[in-house]
Amino acid sequence: MSSFDYPILSRSDIISILAESQIAAVTDNDFKNIKPDFVSNLYTRLLIYLDALNEEDQGQVEFSALEQIENPDLLIGSFQVMNLYCRLREVMASLNCPMQFNLRDLIKPDPRRTGHFLSGILNFCLYKETKMNLLRPIVEELALLDDQRKEWEAKISQLNEEIAGYSEAREREFPLVQEIESKVKELREMIAGLNSNQMSLRTSFRNLKEKTGQMDEKISKAEFDLVQSVQENANLRSKIVQSPDKLQRALEEKKLARDEAKYAERLAMQSFQEKTATVEVYSKALKKMSKHFALMQAIHEQVNSAKSVEKECKGLKAKLSDDVVLDKSLEAKLIERQGKVGQLEEHKRQLQKERDLKFEESTKHLNSVKSEVLSKRCELEARQKKVEDVVAEVDSITLKTSMVRESGAAKVQQLISKCEEIVKQFQQYSSSIGVLLPVDGNGTKTTFD
């Protein structure tokens, strides 16, 4: 049913609805032979199913009411019946039941009226269950949205913590990055100076190499001249033995040649000394170059380390850029999630507004129903007081009537007994004087009129 109505259910429908709803297990025989305890138990279970009555509240009375009763232990059952009766009156009034629920419907239930009231309560149970089934997906969706909102808030807080950690790490590593960049700039400047120095050393080494080649050529030429002079000396010695004149001339020539050879030897020695000096210069230059080469290797290692540091710096910069991109993506996701959270909160607020409006409407309706119930209750209490006064008056009149009746019956009994005694005495008297009475002509005795 989309709206609450009030159809009268058959007995089989009532039994099936009670069994399906697991309210109570009843049979057709229970309705045929209906009893007050059965009706009270069934009404109690229905009120508990509708959350209109708690199991702990049954039979409980306020202390102010208990103080006015002499023996409250003897009236526990009456308290339970009256409490159930009041709750049922309120429920029937809120259901707009066309028939009025009376105390007689609990104490001496009528099957037709009981079926009517049960139909109203069960129809409201079906209506409530239908509405709850319609609202259950919305409530479950709200619960899921609330769980998702909590998860997103946890993720957002976690991402904020990670972003804060990355920002702190970036701030901590920023001076180190600046220091590394300054060192890299210094190393690059040093590398540029060493490269220029290396180029100058290479040019000077090339010039020295050319000079050593020229000196080697001169030394080889002087050695060749020395060998020729030795051969000529040997030839001259052989010629001295053969002819002295020719030898004299040859000696003179040889002297000249020797002088020239000595001169050439001196030149060769000078050139050799010059070459040795140049070799010493070359060795010194070689030592310096070896030192410079070792220094260049150290610089090259520093350059390699600087390159590795530069690579690490580039890696850190790339990682930093990746972190920045990740931060931006996380910020975008955070903004998107915040938008979704805002939409969910707006949807939740709308649902809460709808719920509040429905709650206010139901509260207003309930308050109006309560006010009507209270007014009717006051009227009923006034009527009940009047009825109780009338019943008390009737009881007193009945008591007086019964007392008068009993006293009249006792007097009538006394008069009857006296009449019987008088009749007996009269019969005895008539029998005692019957002998003395005269006889008429027909042969009968005369009697007293």
FIMINU-695389 format. One record per residue (C-alpha): residue number from 0; residue in three letters; z, y, x. Coordinates in Angstrom, 3 decimals. Each point is the difference from the previous one (the first is absolute). Layout:
<recs>
NUM | ALA | Z | Y | X
...
</recs>
This chain:
<recs>
0 | MET | 0.000 | 0.000 | 0.000
1 | SER | -0.841 | 3.447 | 1.248
2 | SER | 2.625 | 1.643 | -2.280
3 | PHE | 3.213 | -1.278 | -1.517
4 | ASP | -0.267 | -1.238 | -3.585
5 | TYR | 2.277 | -2.011 | -2.262
6 | PRO | -1.681 | -3.188 | -1.279
7 | ILE | 2.196 | -2.731 | -1.431
8 | LEU | -0.232 | -3.105 | 2.193
9 | SER | 0.130 | -3.516 | -1.317
10 | ARG | 2.803 | -2.334 | 0.975
11 | SER | -2.265 | -2.039 | 2.331
12 | ASP | -1.196 | 3.199 | 1.714
13 | ILE | 3.613 | 1.112 | 0.509
14 | ILE | 0.922 | -3.383 | 1.508
15 | SER | -3.065 | 0.004 | 2.321
16 | ILE | 0.573 | 3.617 | 1.162
17 | LEU | 3.676 | -0.708 | 0.736
18 | ALA | -0.968 | -3.104 | 1.979
19 | GLU | -2.827 | 1.714 | 1.930
20 | SER | 2.183 | 2.973 | 0.870
21 | GLN | 2.839 | -2.399 | 1.034
22 | ILE | 2.415 | 1.887 | -2.222
23 | ALA | 1.371 | -2.946 | -1.956
24 | ALA | -0.986 | -3.528 | -0.941
25 | VAL | 0.217 | -0.227 | -3.778
26 | THR | -1.334 | -2.402 | -2.620
27 | ASP | -1.131 | 0.266 | -3.594
28 | ASN | 3.204 | -1.721 | -1.107
29 | ASP | 2.017 | 2.872 | 1.504
30 | PHE | -1.715 | 2.442 | -2.359
31 | LYS | 0.295 | -2.319 | -2.976
32 | ASN | 3.742 | -0.510 | 0.535
33 | ILE | 0.682 | 3.474 | 1.357
34 | LYS | 3.531 | 0.685 | 1.265
35 | PRO | 1.794 | 3.187 | 1.124
36 | ASP | 0.612 | -1.283 | 3.552
37 | PHE | -3.678 | -0.872 | 0.432
38 | VAL | -1.106 | 3.420 | -1.277
39 | SER | 2.517 | 1.856 | 2.192
40 | ASN | -1.026 | -1.991 | 3.099
41 | LEU | -3.706 | 0.590 | -0.722
42 | TYR | 0.461 | 3.739 | -0.574
43 | THR | 2.087 | 0.208 | 3.199
44 | ARG | -2.698 | -1.721 | 2.050
45 | LEU | -2.671 | 2.328 | -1.445
46 | LEU | 2.042 | 3.105 | 0.822
47 | ILE | 0.605 | -1.270 | 3.532
48 | TYR | -3.755 | -0.664 | 0.343
49 | LEU | -0.687 | 3.600 | -1.115
50 | ASP | 2.680 | 1.365 | 2.413
51 | ALA | 1.779 | 1.478 | -3.029
52 | LEU | 3.137 | -2.047 | 0.680
53 | ASN | 1.649 | -1.236 | 3.181
54 | GLU | 1.759 | -3.319 | 0.206
55 | GLU | 2.999 | 1.715 | 1.574
56 | ASP | 0.312 | 2.528 | -2.862
57 | GLN | 0.472 | -2.602 | -2.758
58 | GLY | 3.364 | 0.323 | -1.693
59 | GLN | 1.173 | 2.893 | 2.204
60 | VAL | 1.831 | 2.807 | -1.769
61 | GLU | 1.360 | 3.279 | 1.307
62 | PHE | 3.703 | 0.172 | 0.845
63 | SER | 0.524 | 2.841 | -2.455
64 | ALA | -1.190 | -2.284 | -2.805
65 | LEU | 2.081 | -2.915 | 1.279
66 | GLU | 3.135 | 2.147 | 0.001
67 | GLN | -0.324 | 0.521 | -3.743
68 | ILE | -0.095 | -3.762 | -0.731
69 | GLU | 3.160 | -2.082 | -0.075
70 | ASN | -1.487 | -3.401 | 0.924
71 | PRO | -3.397 | 0.538 | 1.695
72 | ASP | -0.151 | -3.626 | 1.206
73 | LEU | -0.397 | -1.166 | -3.581
74 | LEU | -2.969 | 2.315 | -0.596
75 | ILE | -2.228 | -0.846 | 3.000
76 | GLY | -2.545 | -1.729 | -2.232
77 | SER | -0.006 | 2.989 | -2.363
78 | PHE | -0.597 | 2.361 | 2.944
79 | GLN | -2.983 | -2.066 | 1.128
80 | VAL | -1.431 | -0.111 | -3.525
81 | MET | 0.425 | 3.745 | -0.520
82 | ASN | -1.453 | 0.806 | 3.422
83 | LEU | -3.011 | -2.211 | -0.716
84 | TYR | -0.283 | 1.507 | -3.485
85 | CYS | -0.042 | 3.575 | 1.377
86 | ARG | -2.588 | -0.846 | 2.636
87 | LEU | -2.196 | -1.751 | -2.572
88 | ARG | 0.281 | 2.984 | -2.343
89 | GLU | -1.134 | 2.309 | 2.817
90 | VAL | -2.893 | -2.296 | 0.941
91 | MET | -1.149 | -0.409 | -3.607
92 | ALA | 0.200 | 3.745 | -0.549
93 | SER | -2.052 | 0.656 | 3.158
94 | LEU | -2.575 | -2.581 | -1.174
95 | ASN | -0.301 | 1.755 | -3.386
96 | CYS | 0.796 | -3.224 | -1.810
97 | PRO | -0.692 | 0.385 | -3.738
98 | MET | 3.035 | -2.134 | -0.834
99 | GLN | 3.496 | 1.167 | 0.855
100 | PHE | 2.065 | -2.291 | 2.198
101 | ASN | 3.452 | -0.744 | -1.484
102 | LEU | 3.105 | -1.755 | 1.216
103 | ARG | -0.725 | -2.719 | -2.531
104 | ASP | -3.149 | -0.901 | 2.028
105 | LEU | 2.323 | -1.156 | 2.798
106 | ILE | 2.802 | -1.564 | -2.020
107 | LYS | -2.015 | -1.571 | -2.848
108 | PRO | -3.632 | 0.130 | 1.195
109 | ASP | -2.878 | -0.354 | -2.429
110 | PRO | -3.060 | -1.946 | 1.380
111 | ARG | -2.486 | 2.482 | -1.453
112 | ARG | 1.752 | 3.119 | 1.355
113 | THR | 0.701 | -1.715 | 3.313
114 | GLY | -3.720 | -0.853 | 0.338
115 | HIS | -0.852 | 3.604 | -0.810
116 | PHE | 2.327 | 1.404 | 2.681
117 | LEU | -1.082 | -2.602 | 2.572
118 | SER | -3.646 | 0.879 | -0.703
119 | GLY | 0.712 | 3.668 | 0.728
120 | ILE | 1.856 | -0.713 | 3.251
121 | LEU | -2.566 | -2.548 | 1.208
122 | ASN | -2.899 | 2.331 | -0.819
123 | PHE | 1.698 | 2.657 | 2.093
124 | CYS | 0.507 | -2.584 | 2.790
125 | LEU | -3.726 | -0.818 | -0.078
126 | TYR | -0.873 | 3.705 | -0.047
127 | LYS | 2.335 | 0.659 | 2.948
128 | GLU | -1.363 | -2.966 | 1.953
129 | THR | -3.597 | 1.195 | -0.612
130 | LYS | 0.852 | 3.491 | 1.220
131 | MET | 1.838 | -1.386 | 3.025
132 | ASN | -2.995 | -2.189 | 0.848
133 | LEU | -2.223 | 3.082 | -0.171
134 | LEU | 2.372 | 1.987 | 2.203
135 | ARG | 0.691 | -2.834 | 2.471
136 | PRO | -3.301 | 0.440 | 2.011
137 | ILE | 0.699 | 3.731 | 0.279
138 | VAL | 3.540 | -0.676 | 1.218
139 | GLU | -1.251 | -2.620 | 2.467
140 | GLU | -2.693 | 2.403 | 1.186
141 | LEU | 2.638 | 2.699 | 0.449
142 | ALA | 2.154 | -2.425 | 1.967
143 | LEU | -2.988 | -0.928 | 2.191
144 | LEU | -0.869 | 3.670 | 0.468
145 | ASP | 3.598 | 0.731 | 0.923
146 | ASP | -0.033 | -2.852 | 2.536
147 | GLN | -3.323 | 1.238 | 1.410
148 | ARG | 1.397 | 3.520 | 0.175
149 | LYS | 3.007 | -1.269 | 1.943
150 | GLU | -2.285 | -1.987 | 2.331
151 | TRP | -2.228 | 3.042 | 0.557
152 | GLU | 3.044 | 2.181 | 0.644
153 | ALA | 1.274 | -2.558 | 2.529
154 | LYS | -3.446 | -0.132 | 1.664
155 | ILE | -0.232 | 3.791 | -0.033
156 | SER | 3.432 | 0.296 | 1.601
157 | GLN | -0.992 | -2.642 | 2.579
158 | LEU | -3.265 | 1.825 | 0.746
159 | ASN | 1.878 | 3.287 | 0.255
160 | GLU | 2.378 | -1.620 | 2.491
161 | GLU | -2.982 | -1.342 | 1.994
162 | ILE | -1.681 | 3.431 | -0.106
163 | ALA | 3.232 | 1.623 | 1.161
164 | GLY | 0.274 | -2.603 | 2.796
165 | TYR | -3.603 | 0.641 | 1.065
166 | SER | 0.577 | 3.733 | -0.086
167 | GLU | 3.152 | -0.340 | 2.104
168 | ALA | -1.815 | -2.290 | 2.465
169 | ARG | -2.879 | 2.487 | 0.188
170 | GLU | 2.417 | 2.861 | 0.615
171 | ARG | 1.815 | -2.056 | 2.654
172 | GLU | -3.257 | -1.014 | 1.739
173 | PHE | -1.630 | 3.439 | -0.256
174 | PRO | 1.693 | 1.385 | 3.220
175 | LEU | -0.946 | -3.218 | 1.813
176 | VAL | -3.602 | 0.386 | -1.153
177 | GLN | -0.060 | 3.625 | 1.157
178 | GLU | 1.457 | -1.013 | 3.371
179 | ILE | -2.573 | -2.793 | 0.367
180 | GLU | -2.807 | 2.402 | -0.925
181 | SER | 1.208 | 2.494 | 2.633
182 | LYS | 0.180 | -2.797 | 2.596
183 | VAL | -3.482 | -1.158 | -0.968
184 | LYS | -1.318 | 3.574 | 0.452
185 | GLU | 1.687 | 0.228 | 3.432
186 | LEU | -1.426 | -3.383 | 1.008
187 | ARG | -3.468 | 1.052 | -1.144
188 | GLU | 0.245 | 3.181 | 2.082
189 | MET | 1.258 | -2.059 | 2.960
190 | ILE | -2.847 | -2.490 | -0.485
191 | ALA | -2.524 | 2.848 | -0.019
192 | GLY | 1.480 | 1.404 | 3.288
193 | LEU | 0.062 | -3.462 | 1.600
194 | ASN | -3.573 | -0.625 | -1.058
195 | SER | -1.120 | 3.260 | 1.644
196 | ASN | 2.028 | -0.878 | 3.134
197 | GLN | -1.531 | -3.480 | -0.027
198 | MET | -3.511 | 1.495 | -0.153
199 | SER | 0.755 | 2.309 | 2.954
200 | LEU | 1.438 | -2.946 | 1.994
201 | ARG | -3.083 | -2.064 | -0.813
202 | THR | -2.299 | 2.785 | 1.293
203 | SER | 2.077 | 0.383 | 3.222
204 | PHE | 0.030 | -3.795 | 0.445
205 | ARG | -3.767 | -0.084 | -0.452
206 | ASN | -0.432 | 2.742 | 2.657
207 | LEU | 2.317 | -1.833 | 2.415
208 | LYS | -1.949 | -3.181 | -0.610
209 | GLU | -3.248 | 1.736 | 0.874
210 | LYS | 1.559 | 1.410 | 3.198
211 | THR | 1.291 | -3.443 | 1.032
212 | GLY | -3.520 | -1.383 | -0.522
213 | GLN | -1.433 | 2.653 | 2.290
214 | MET | 2.681 | -0.720 | 2.663
215 | ASP | -0.728 | -3.728 | -0.232
216 | GLU | -3.665 | 0.703 | 0.627
217 | LYS | 0.839 | 2.123 | 3.069
218 | ILE | 2.391 | -2.681 | 1.387
219 | SER | -2.625 | -2.743 | -0.440
220 | LYS | -2.573 | 2.185 | 1.735
221 | ALA | 2.396 | 0.683 | 2.955
222 | GLU | 0.714 | -3.705 | 0.300
223 | PHE | -3.739 | -0.680 | 0.102
224 | ASP | -0.428 | 2.622 | 2.749
225 | LEU | 2.898 | -1.574 | 1.946
226 | VAL | -1.613 | -3.413 | -0.194
227 | GLN | -3.298 | 1.455 | 1.243
228 | SER | 1.795 | 1.688 | 2.891
229 | VAL | 1.647 | -3.288 | 0.979
230 | GLN | -3.369 | -1.721 | -0.035
231 | GLU | -1.519 | 2.739 | 2.140
232 | ASN | 2.904 | -0.323 | 2.503
233 | ALA | -0.749 | -3.685 | 0.283
234 | ASN | -3.672 | 0.703 | 0.574
235 | LEU | 0.835 | 2.571 | 2.655
236 | ARG | 2.209 | -2.413 | 1.857
237 | SER | -2.784 | -2.487 | 0.097
238 | LYS | -2.391 | 2.635 | 1.308
239 | ILE | 2.471 | 1.140 | 2.764
240 | VAL | -0.333 | -3.351 | 1.648
241 | GLN | -3.813 | 0.200 | -0.038
242 | SER | -0.775 | 3.526 | 1.357
243 | PRO | 2.520 | 2.552 | 1.378
244 | ASP | -2.291 | 3.048 | -0.450
245 | LYS | -0.795 | -0.844 | -3.390
246 | LEU | 3.629 | -0.749 | -0.373
247 | GLN | 0.891 | 3.447 | 1.310
248 | ARG | -2.301 | 1.546 | -2.440
249 | ALA | 1.129 | -2.353 | -2.599
250 | LEU | 3.641 | 0.751 | 0.842
251 | GLU | -0.651 | 3.636 | -0.300
252 | GLU | -1.705 | -0.626 | -3.216
253 | LYS | 2.820 | -2.252 | -1.005
254 | LYS | 2.534 | 2.583 | 1.024
255 | LEU | -1.755 | 2.386 | -2.171
256 | ALA | -0.118 | -2.651 | -2.656
257 | ARG | 3.619 | -0.805 | 0.652
258 | ASP | 0.965 | 3.595 | -0.213
259 | GLU | -1.903 | 0.172 | -3.196
260 | ALA | 1.665 | -3.220 | -1.084
261 | LYS | 3.420 | 1.363 | 0.914
262 | TYR | -0.832 | 3.117 | -1.818
263 | ALA | -1.128 | -2.098 | -2.887
264 | GLU | 3.164 | -2.063 | 0.396
265 | ARG | 2.106 | 3.105 | -0.061
266 | LEU | -1.884 | 1.080 | -3.027
267 | ALA | 0.527 | -3.469 | -1.408
268 | MET | 3.713 | 0.164 | 0.867
269 | GLN | 0.200 | 3.405 | -1.584
270 | SER | -1.809 | -1.317 | -2.994
271 | PHE | 2.275 | -3.072 | 0.054
272 | GLN | 3.041 | 2.198 | 0.203
273 | GLU | -1.412 | 2.090 | -2.766
274 | LYS | -0.654 | -3.184 | -1.938
275 | THR | 3.525 | -1.254 | 0.691
276 | ALA | 1.308 | 3.368 | -1.162
277 | THR | -2.168 | -0.261 | -3.070
278 | VAL | 1.193 | -3.584 | -0.468
279 | GLU | 3.580 | 1.229 | 0.252
280 | VAL | -0.876 | 2.707 | -2.461
281 | TYR | -1.606 | -2.667 | -2.206
282 | SER | 3.051 | -2.242 | 0.357
283 | LYS | 2.249 | 2.888 | -0.898
284 | ALA | -2.323 | 0.847 | -2.855
285 | LEU | 0.007 | -3.675 | -0.957
286 | LYS | 3.774 | -0.032 | -0.002
287 | LYS | 0.032 | 3.173 | -2.074
288 | MET | -2.656 | -1.484 | -2.270
289 | SER | 2.002 | -3.241 | -0.285
290 | LYS | 3.036 | 2.081 | -0.905
291 | HIS | -2.126 | 1.964 | -2.451
292 | PHE | -1.418 | -3.292 | -1.270
293 | ALA | 3.515 | -1.387 | -0.512
294 | LEU | 0.892 | 3.281 | -1.669
295 | MET | -3.165 | -0.274 | -2.099
296 | GLN | 0.952 | -3.574 | -0.932
297 | ALA | 3.450 | 1.218 | -1.005
298 | ILE | -1.662 | 2.845 | -1.896
299 | HIS | -2.416 | -2.495 | -1.499
300 | GLU | 2.939 | -2.138 | -1.098
301 | GLN | 1.635 | 3.124 | -1.415
302 | VAL | -3.301 | 0.789 | -1.695
303 | ASN | -0.088 | -3.543 | -1.404
304 | SER | 3.590 | 0.358 | -1.127
305 | ALA | -0.898 | 3.410 | -1.425
306 | LYS | -2.965 | -1.597 | -1.755
307 | SER | 2.276 | -2.723 | -1.357
308 | VAL | 2.471 | 2.704 | -1.039
309 | GLU | -2.908 | 1.897 | -1.528
310 | LYS | -1.066 | -3.164 | -1.817
311 | GLU | 3.566 | -0.472 | -1.185
312 | CYS | 0.047 | 3.655 | -1.014
313 | LYS | -3.273 | -0.481 | -1.848
314 | GLY | 1.466 | -3.129 | -1.594
315 | LEU | 3.086 | 1.964 | -0.978
316 | LYS | -2.200 | 2.804 | -1.331
317 | ALA | -2.076 | -2.553 | -1.922
318 | LYS | 3.188 | -1.601 | -1.272
319 | LEU | 1.298 | 3.465 | -0.858
320 | SER | -3.232 | 0.788 | -1.839
321 | ASP | 0.235 | -3.380 | -1.733
322 | ASP | 3.583 | 0.830 | -0.912
323 | VAL | -1.165 | 3.373 | -1.302
324 | VAL | -2.741 | -1.703 | -2.027
325 | LEU | 2.559 | -2.561 | -1.188
326 | ASP | 2.386 | 2.823 | -0.877
327 | LYS | -2.763 | 1.714 | -1.953
328 | SER | -0.926 | -3.231 | -1.789
329 | LEU | 3.677 | -0.666 | -0.701
330 | GLU | 0.389 | 3.562 | -1.251
331 | ALA | -3.047 | -0.512 | -2.238
332 | LYS | 1.447 | -3.289 | -1.236
333 | LEU | 3.363 | 1.701 | -0.436
334 | ILE | -1.612 | 2.786 | -2.043
335 | GLU | -1.884 | -2.613 | -2.037
336 | ARG | 3.154 | -2.038 | -0.526
337 | GLN | 1.917 | 3.160 | -0.901
338 | GLY | -2.723 | 0.796 | -2.542
339 | LYS | 0.328 | -3.508 | -1.426
340 | VAL | 3.789 | 0.378 | -0.026
341 | GLY | -0.406 | 3.328 | -1.783
342 | GLN | -2.301 | -1.600 | -2.560
343 | LEU | 2.458 | -2.860 | -0.456
344 | GLU | 2.881 | 2.437 | -0.338
345 | GLU | -2.022 | 2.028 | -2.517
346 | HIS | -0.792 | -3.185 | -1.918
347 | LYS | 3.657 | -0.968 | 0.216
348 | ARG | 1.052 | 3.434 | -1.257
349 | GLN | -2.437 | -0.297 | -2.894
350 | LEU | 1.372 | -3.443 | -0.843
351 | GLN | 3.530 | 1.344 | 0.288
352 | LYS | -0.914 | 2.911 | -2.283
353 | GLU | -1.510 | -2.409 | -2.512
354 | ARG | 3.072 | -2.189 | 0.289
355 | ASP | 2.283 | 3.030 | -0.424
356 | LEU | -1.993 | 1.154 | -3.032
357 | LYS | 0.157 | -3.467 | -1.532
358 | PHE | 3.676 | -0.208 | 0.884
359 | GLU | 0.646 | 3.400 | -1.575
360 | GLU | -1.923 | -1.009 | -3.117
361 | SER | 1.863 | -3.288 | -0.219
362 | THR | 3.279 | 1.819 | 0.713
363 | LYS | -0.727 | 2.514 | -2.718
364 | HIS | -0.935 | -2.796 | -2.382
365 | LEU | 3.093 | -1.930 | 1.021
366 | ASN | 2.196 | 3.067 | -0.414
367 | SER | -1.492 | 0.651 | -3.439
368 | VAL | 0.489 | -3.669 | -0.880
369 | LYS | 3.541 | 0.138 | 1.359
370 | SER | 0.721 | 3.139 | -1.966
371 | GLU | -1.404 | -1.606 | -3.145
372 | VAL | 1.964 | -3.166 | 0.748
373 | LEU | 3.145 | 2.023 | 0.627
374 | SER | -0.474 | 1.977 | -3.218
375 | LYS | -0.695 | -3.196 | -1.930
376 | ARG | 2.911 | -1.626 | 1.751
377 | CYS | 2.273 | 2.857 | -0.995
378 | GLU | -1.286 | -0.251 | -3.558
379 | LEU | 0.468 | -3.763 | 0.080
380 | GLU | 3.468 | 0.389 | 1.465
381 | ALA | 0.853 | 2.471 | -2.763
382 | ARG | -1.464 | -2.343 | -2.577
383 | GLN | 1.783 | -2.905 | 1.662
384 | LYS | 3.269 | 1.927 | -0.184
385 | LYS | -0.631 | 0.730 | -3.667
386 | VAL | -0.882 | -3.644 | -0.596
387 | GLU | 3.084 | -1.064 | 1.923
388 | ASP | 2.114 | 2.392 | -2.114
389 | VAL | -1.625 | -1.317 | -3.169
390 | VAL | 0.448 | -3.580 | 1.225
391 | ALA | 3.637 | 0.749 | 0.840
392 | GLU | 0.455 | 1.551 | -3.437
393 | VAL | -1.753 | -2.967 | -1.614
394 | ASP | 2.151 | -2.333 | 2.061
395 | SER | 3.129 | 1.822 | -1.140
396 | ILE | -1.204 | -0.055 | -3.621
397 | THR | -0.916 | -3.660 | 0.385
398 | LEU | 3.408 | -0.671 | 1.511
399 | LYS | 1.703 | 1.820 | -2.870
400 | THR | -2.212 | -1.805 | -2.523
401 | SER | 0.752 | -3.336 | 1.582
402 | MET | 3.701 | 0.836 | 0.040
403 | VAL | -0.138 | 1.075 | -3.674
404 | ARG | -2.055 | -3.076 | -0.789
405 | GLU | 2.473 | -2.231 | 1.779
406 | SER | 2.943 | 1.698 | -1.692
407 | GLY | -1.814 | -0.243 | -3.420
408 | ALA | -0.829 | -3.643 | 0.657
409 | ALA | 3.667 | -0.617 | 0.889
410 | LYS | 1.148 | 1.774 | -3.184
411 | VAL | -2.596 | -1.908 | -2.100
412 | GLN | 1.212 | -3.203 | 1.603
413 | GLN | 3.544 | 0.949 | -0.794
414 | LEU | -0.960 | 0.845 | -3.625
415 | ILE | -1.936 | -3.277 | -0.298
416 | SER | 2.974 | -1.934 | 1.320
417 | LYS | 2.294 | 1.885 | -2.428
418 | CYS | -2.422 | -0.678 | -2.894
419 | GLU | -0.081 | -3.661 | 0.910
420 | GLU | 3.803 | -0.084 | 0.072
421 | ILE | 0.122 | 1.782 | -3.382
422 | VAL | -2.547 | -2.476 | -1.445
423 | LYS | 2.010 | -2.906 | 1.373
424 | GLN | 3.195 | 1.445 | -1.405
425 | PHE | -1.720 | 0.681 | -3.347
426 | GLN | -1.372 | -3.538 | -0.078
427 | GLN | 3.448 | -1.368 | 0.806
428 | TYR | 1.509 | 2.235 | -2.642
429 | SER | -2.637 | -0.996 | -2.590
430 | SER | 0.470 | -3.667 | 0.798
431 | SER | 3.765 | 0.384 | -0.245
432 | ILE | -0.129 | 1.728 | -3.376
433 | GLY | -2.968 | -1.974 | -1.378
434 | VAL | 2.367 | -2.562 | -1.416
435 | LEU | 1.750 | 2.603 | -2.064
436 | LEU | -3.140 | 1.490 | -1.585
437 | PRO | -0.797 | -0.894 | -3.696
438 | VAL | -3.048 | -2.035 | -1.026
439 | ASP | -2.506 | 1.417 | -2.562
440 | GLY | -1.665 | -1.849 | -2.800
441 | ASN | -2.905 | -1.240 | 2.161
442 | GLY | 2.417 | -1.739 | 2.329
443 | THR | -0.243 | 2.536 | 2.877
444 | LYS | 2.833 | 1.976 | 1.649
445 | THR | 0.081 | 3.720 | -0.406
446 | THR | -0.222 | 2.052 | 3.159
447 | PHE | 1.010 | 3.571 | 0.921
448 | ASP | -2.824 | 2.481 | -0.116
</recs>
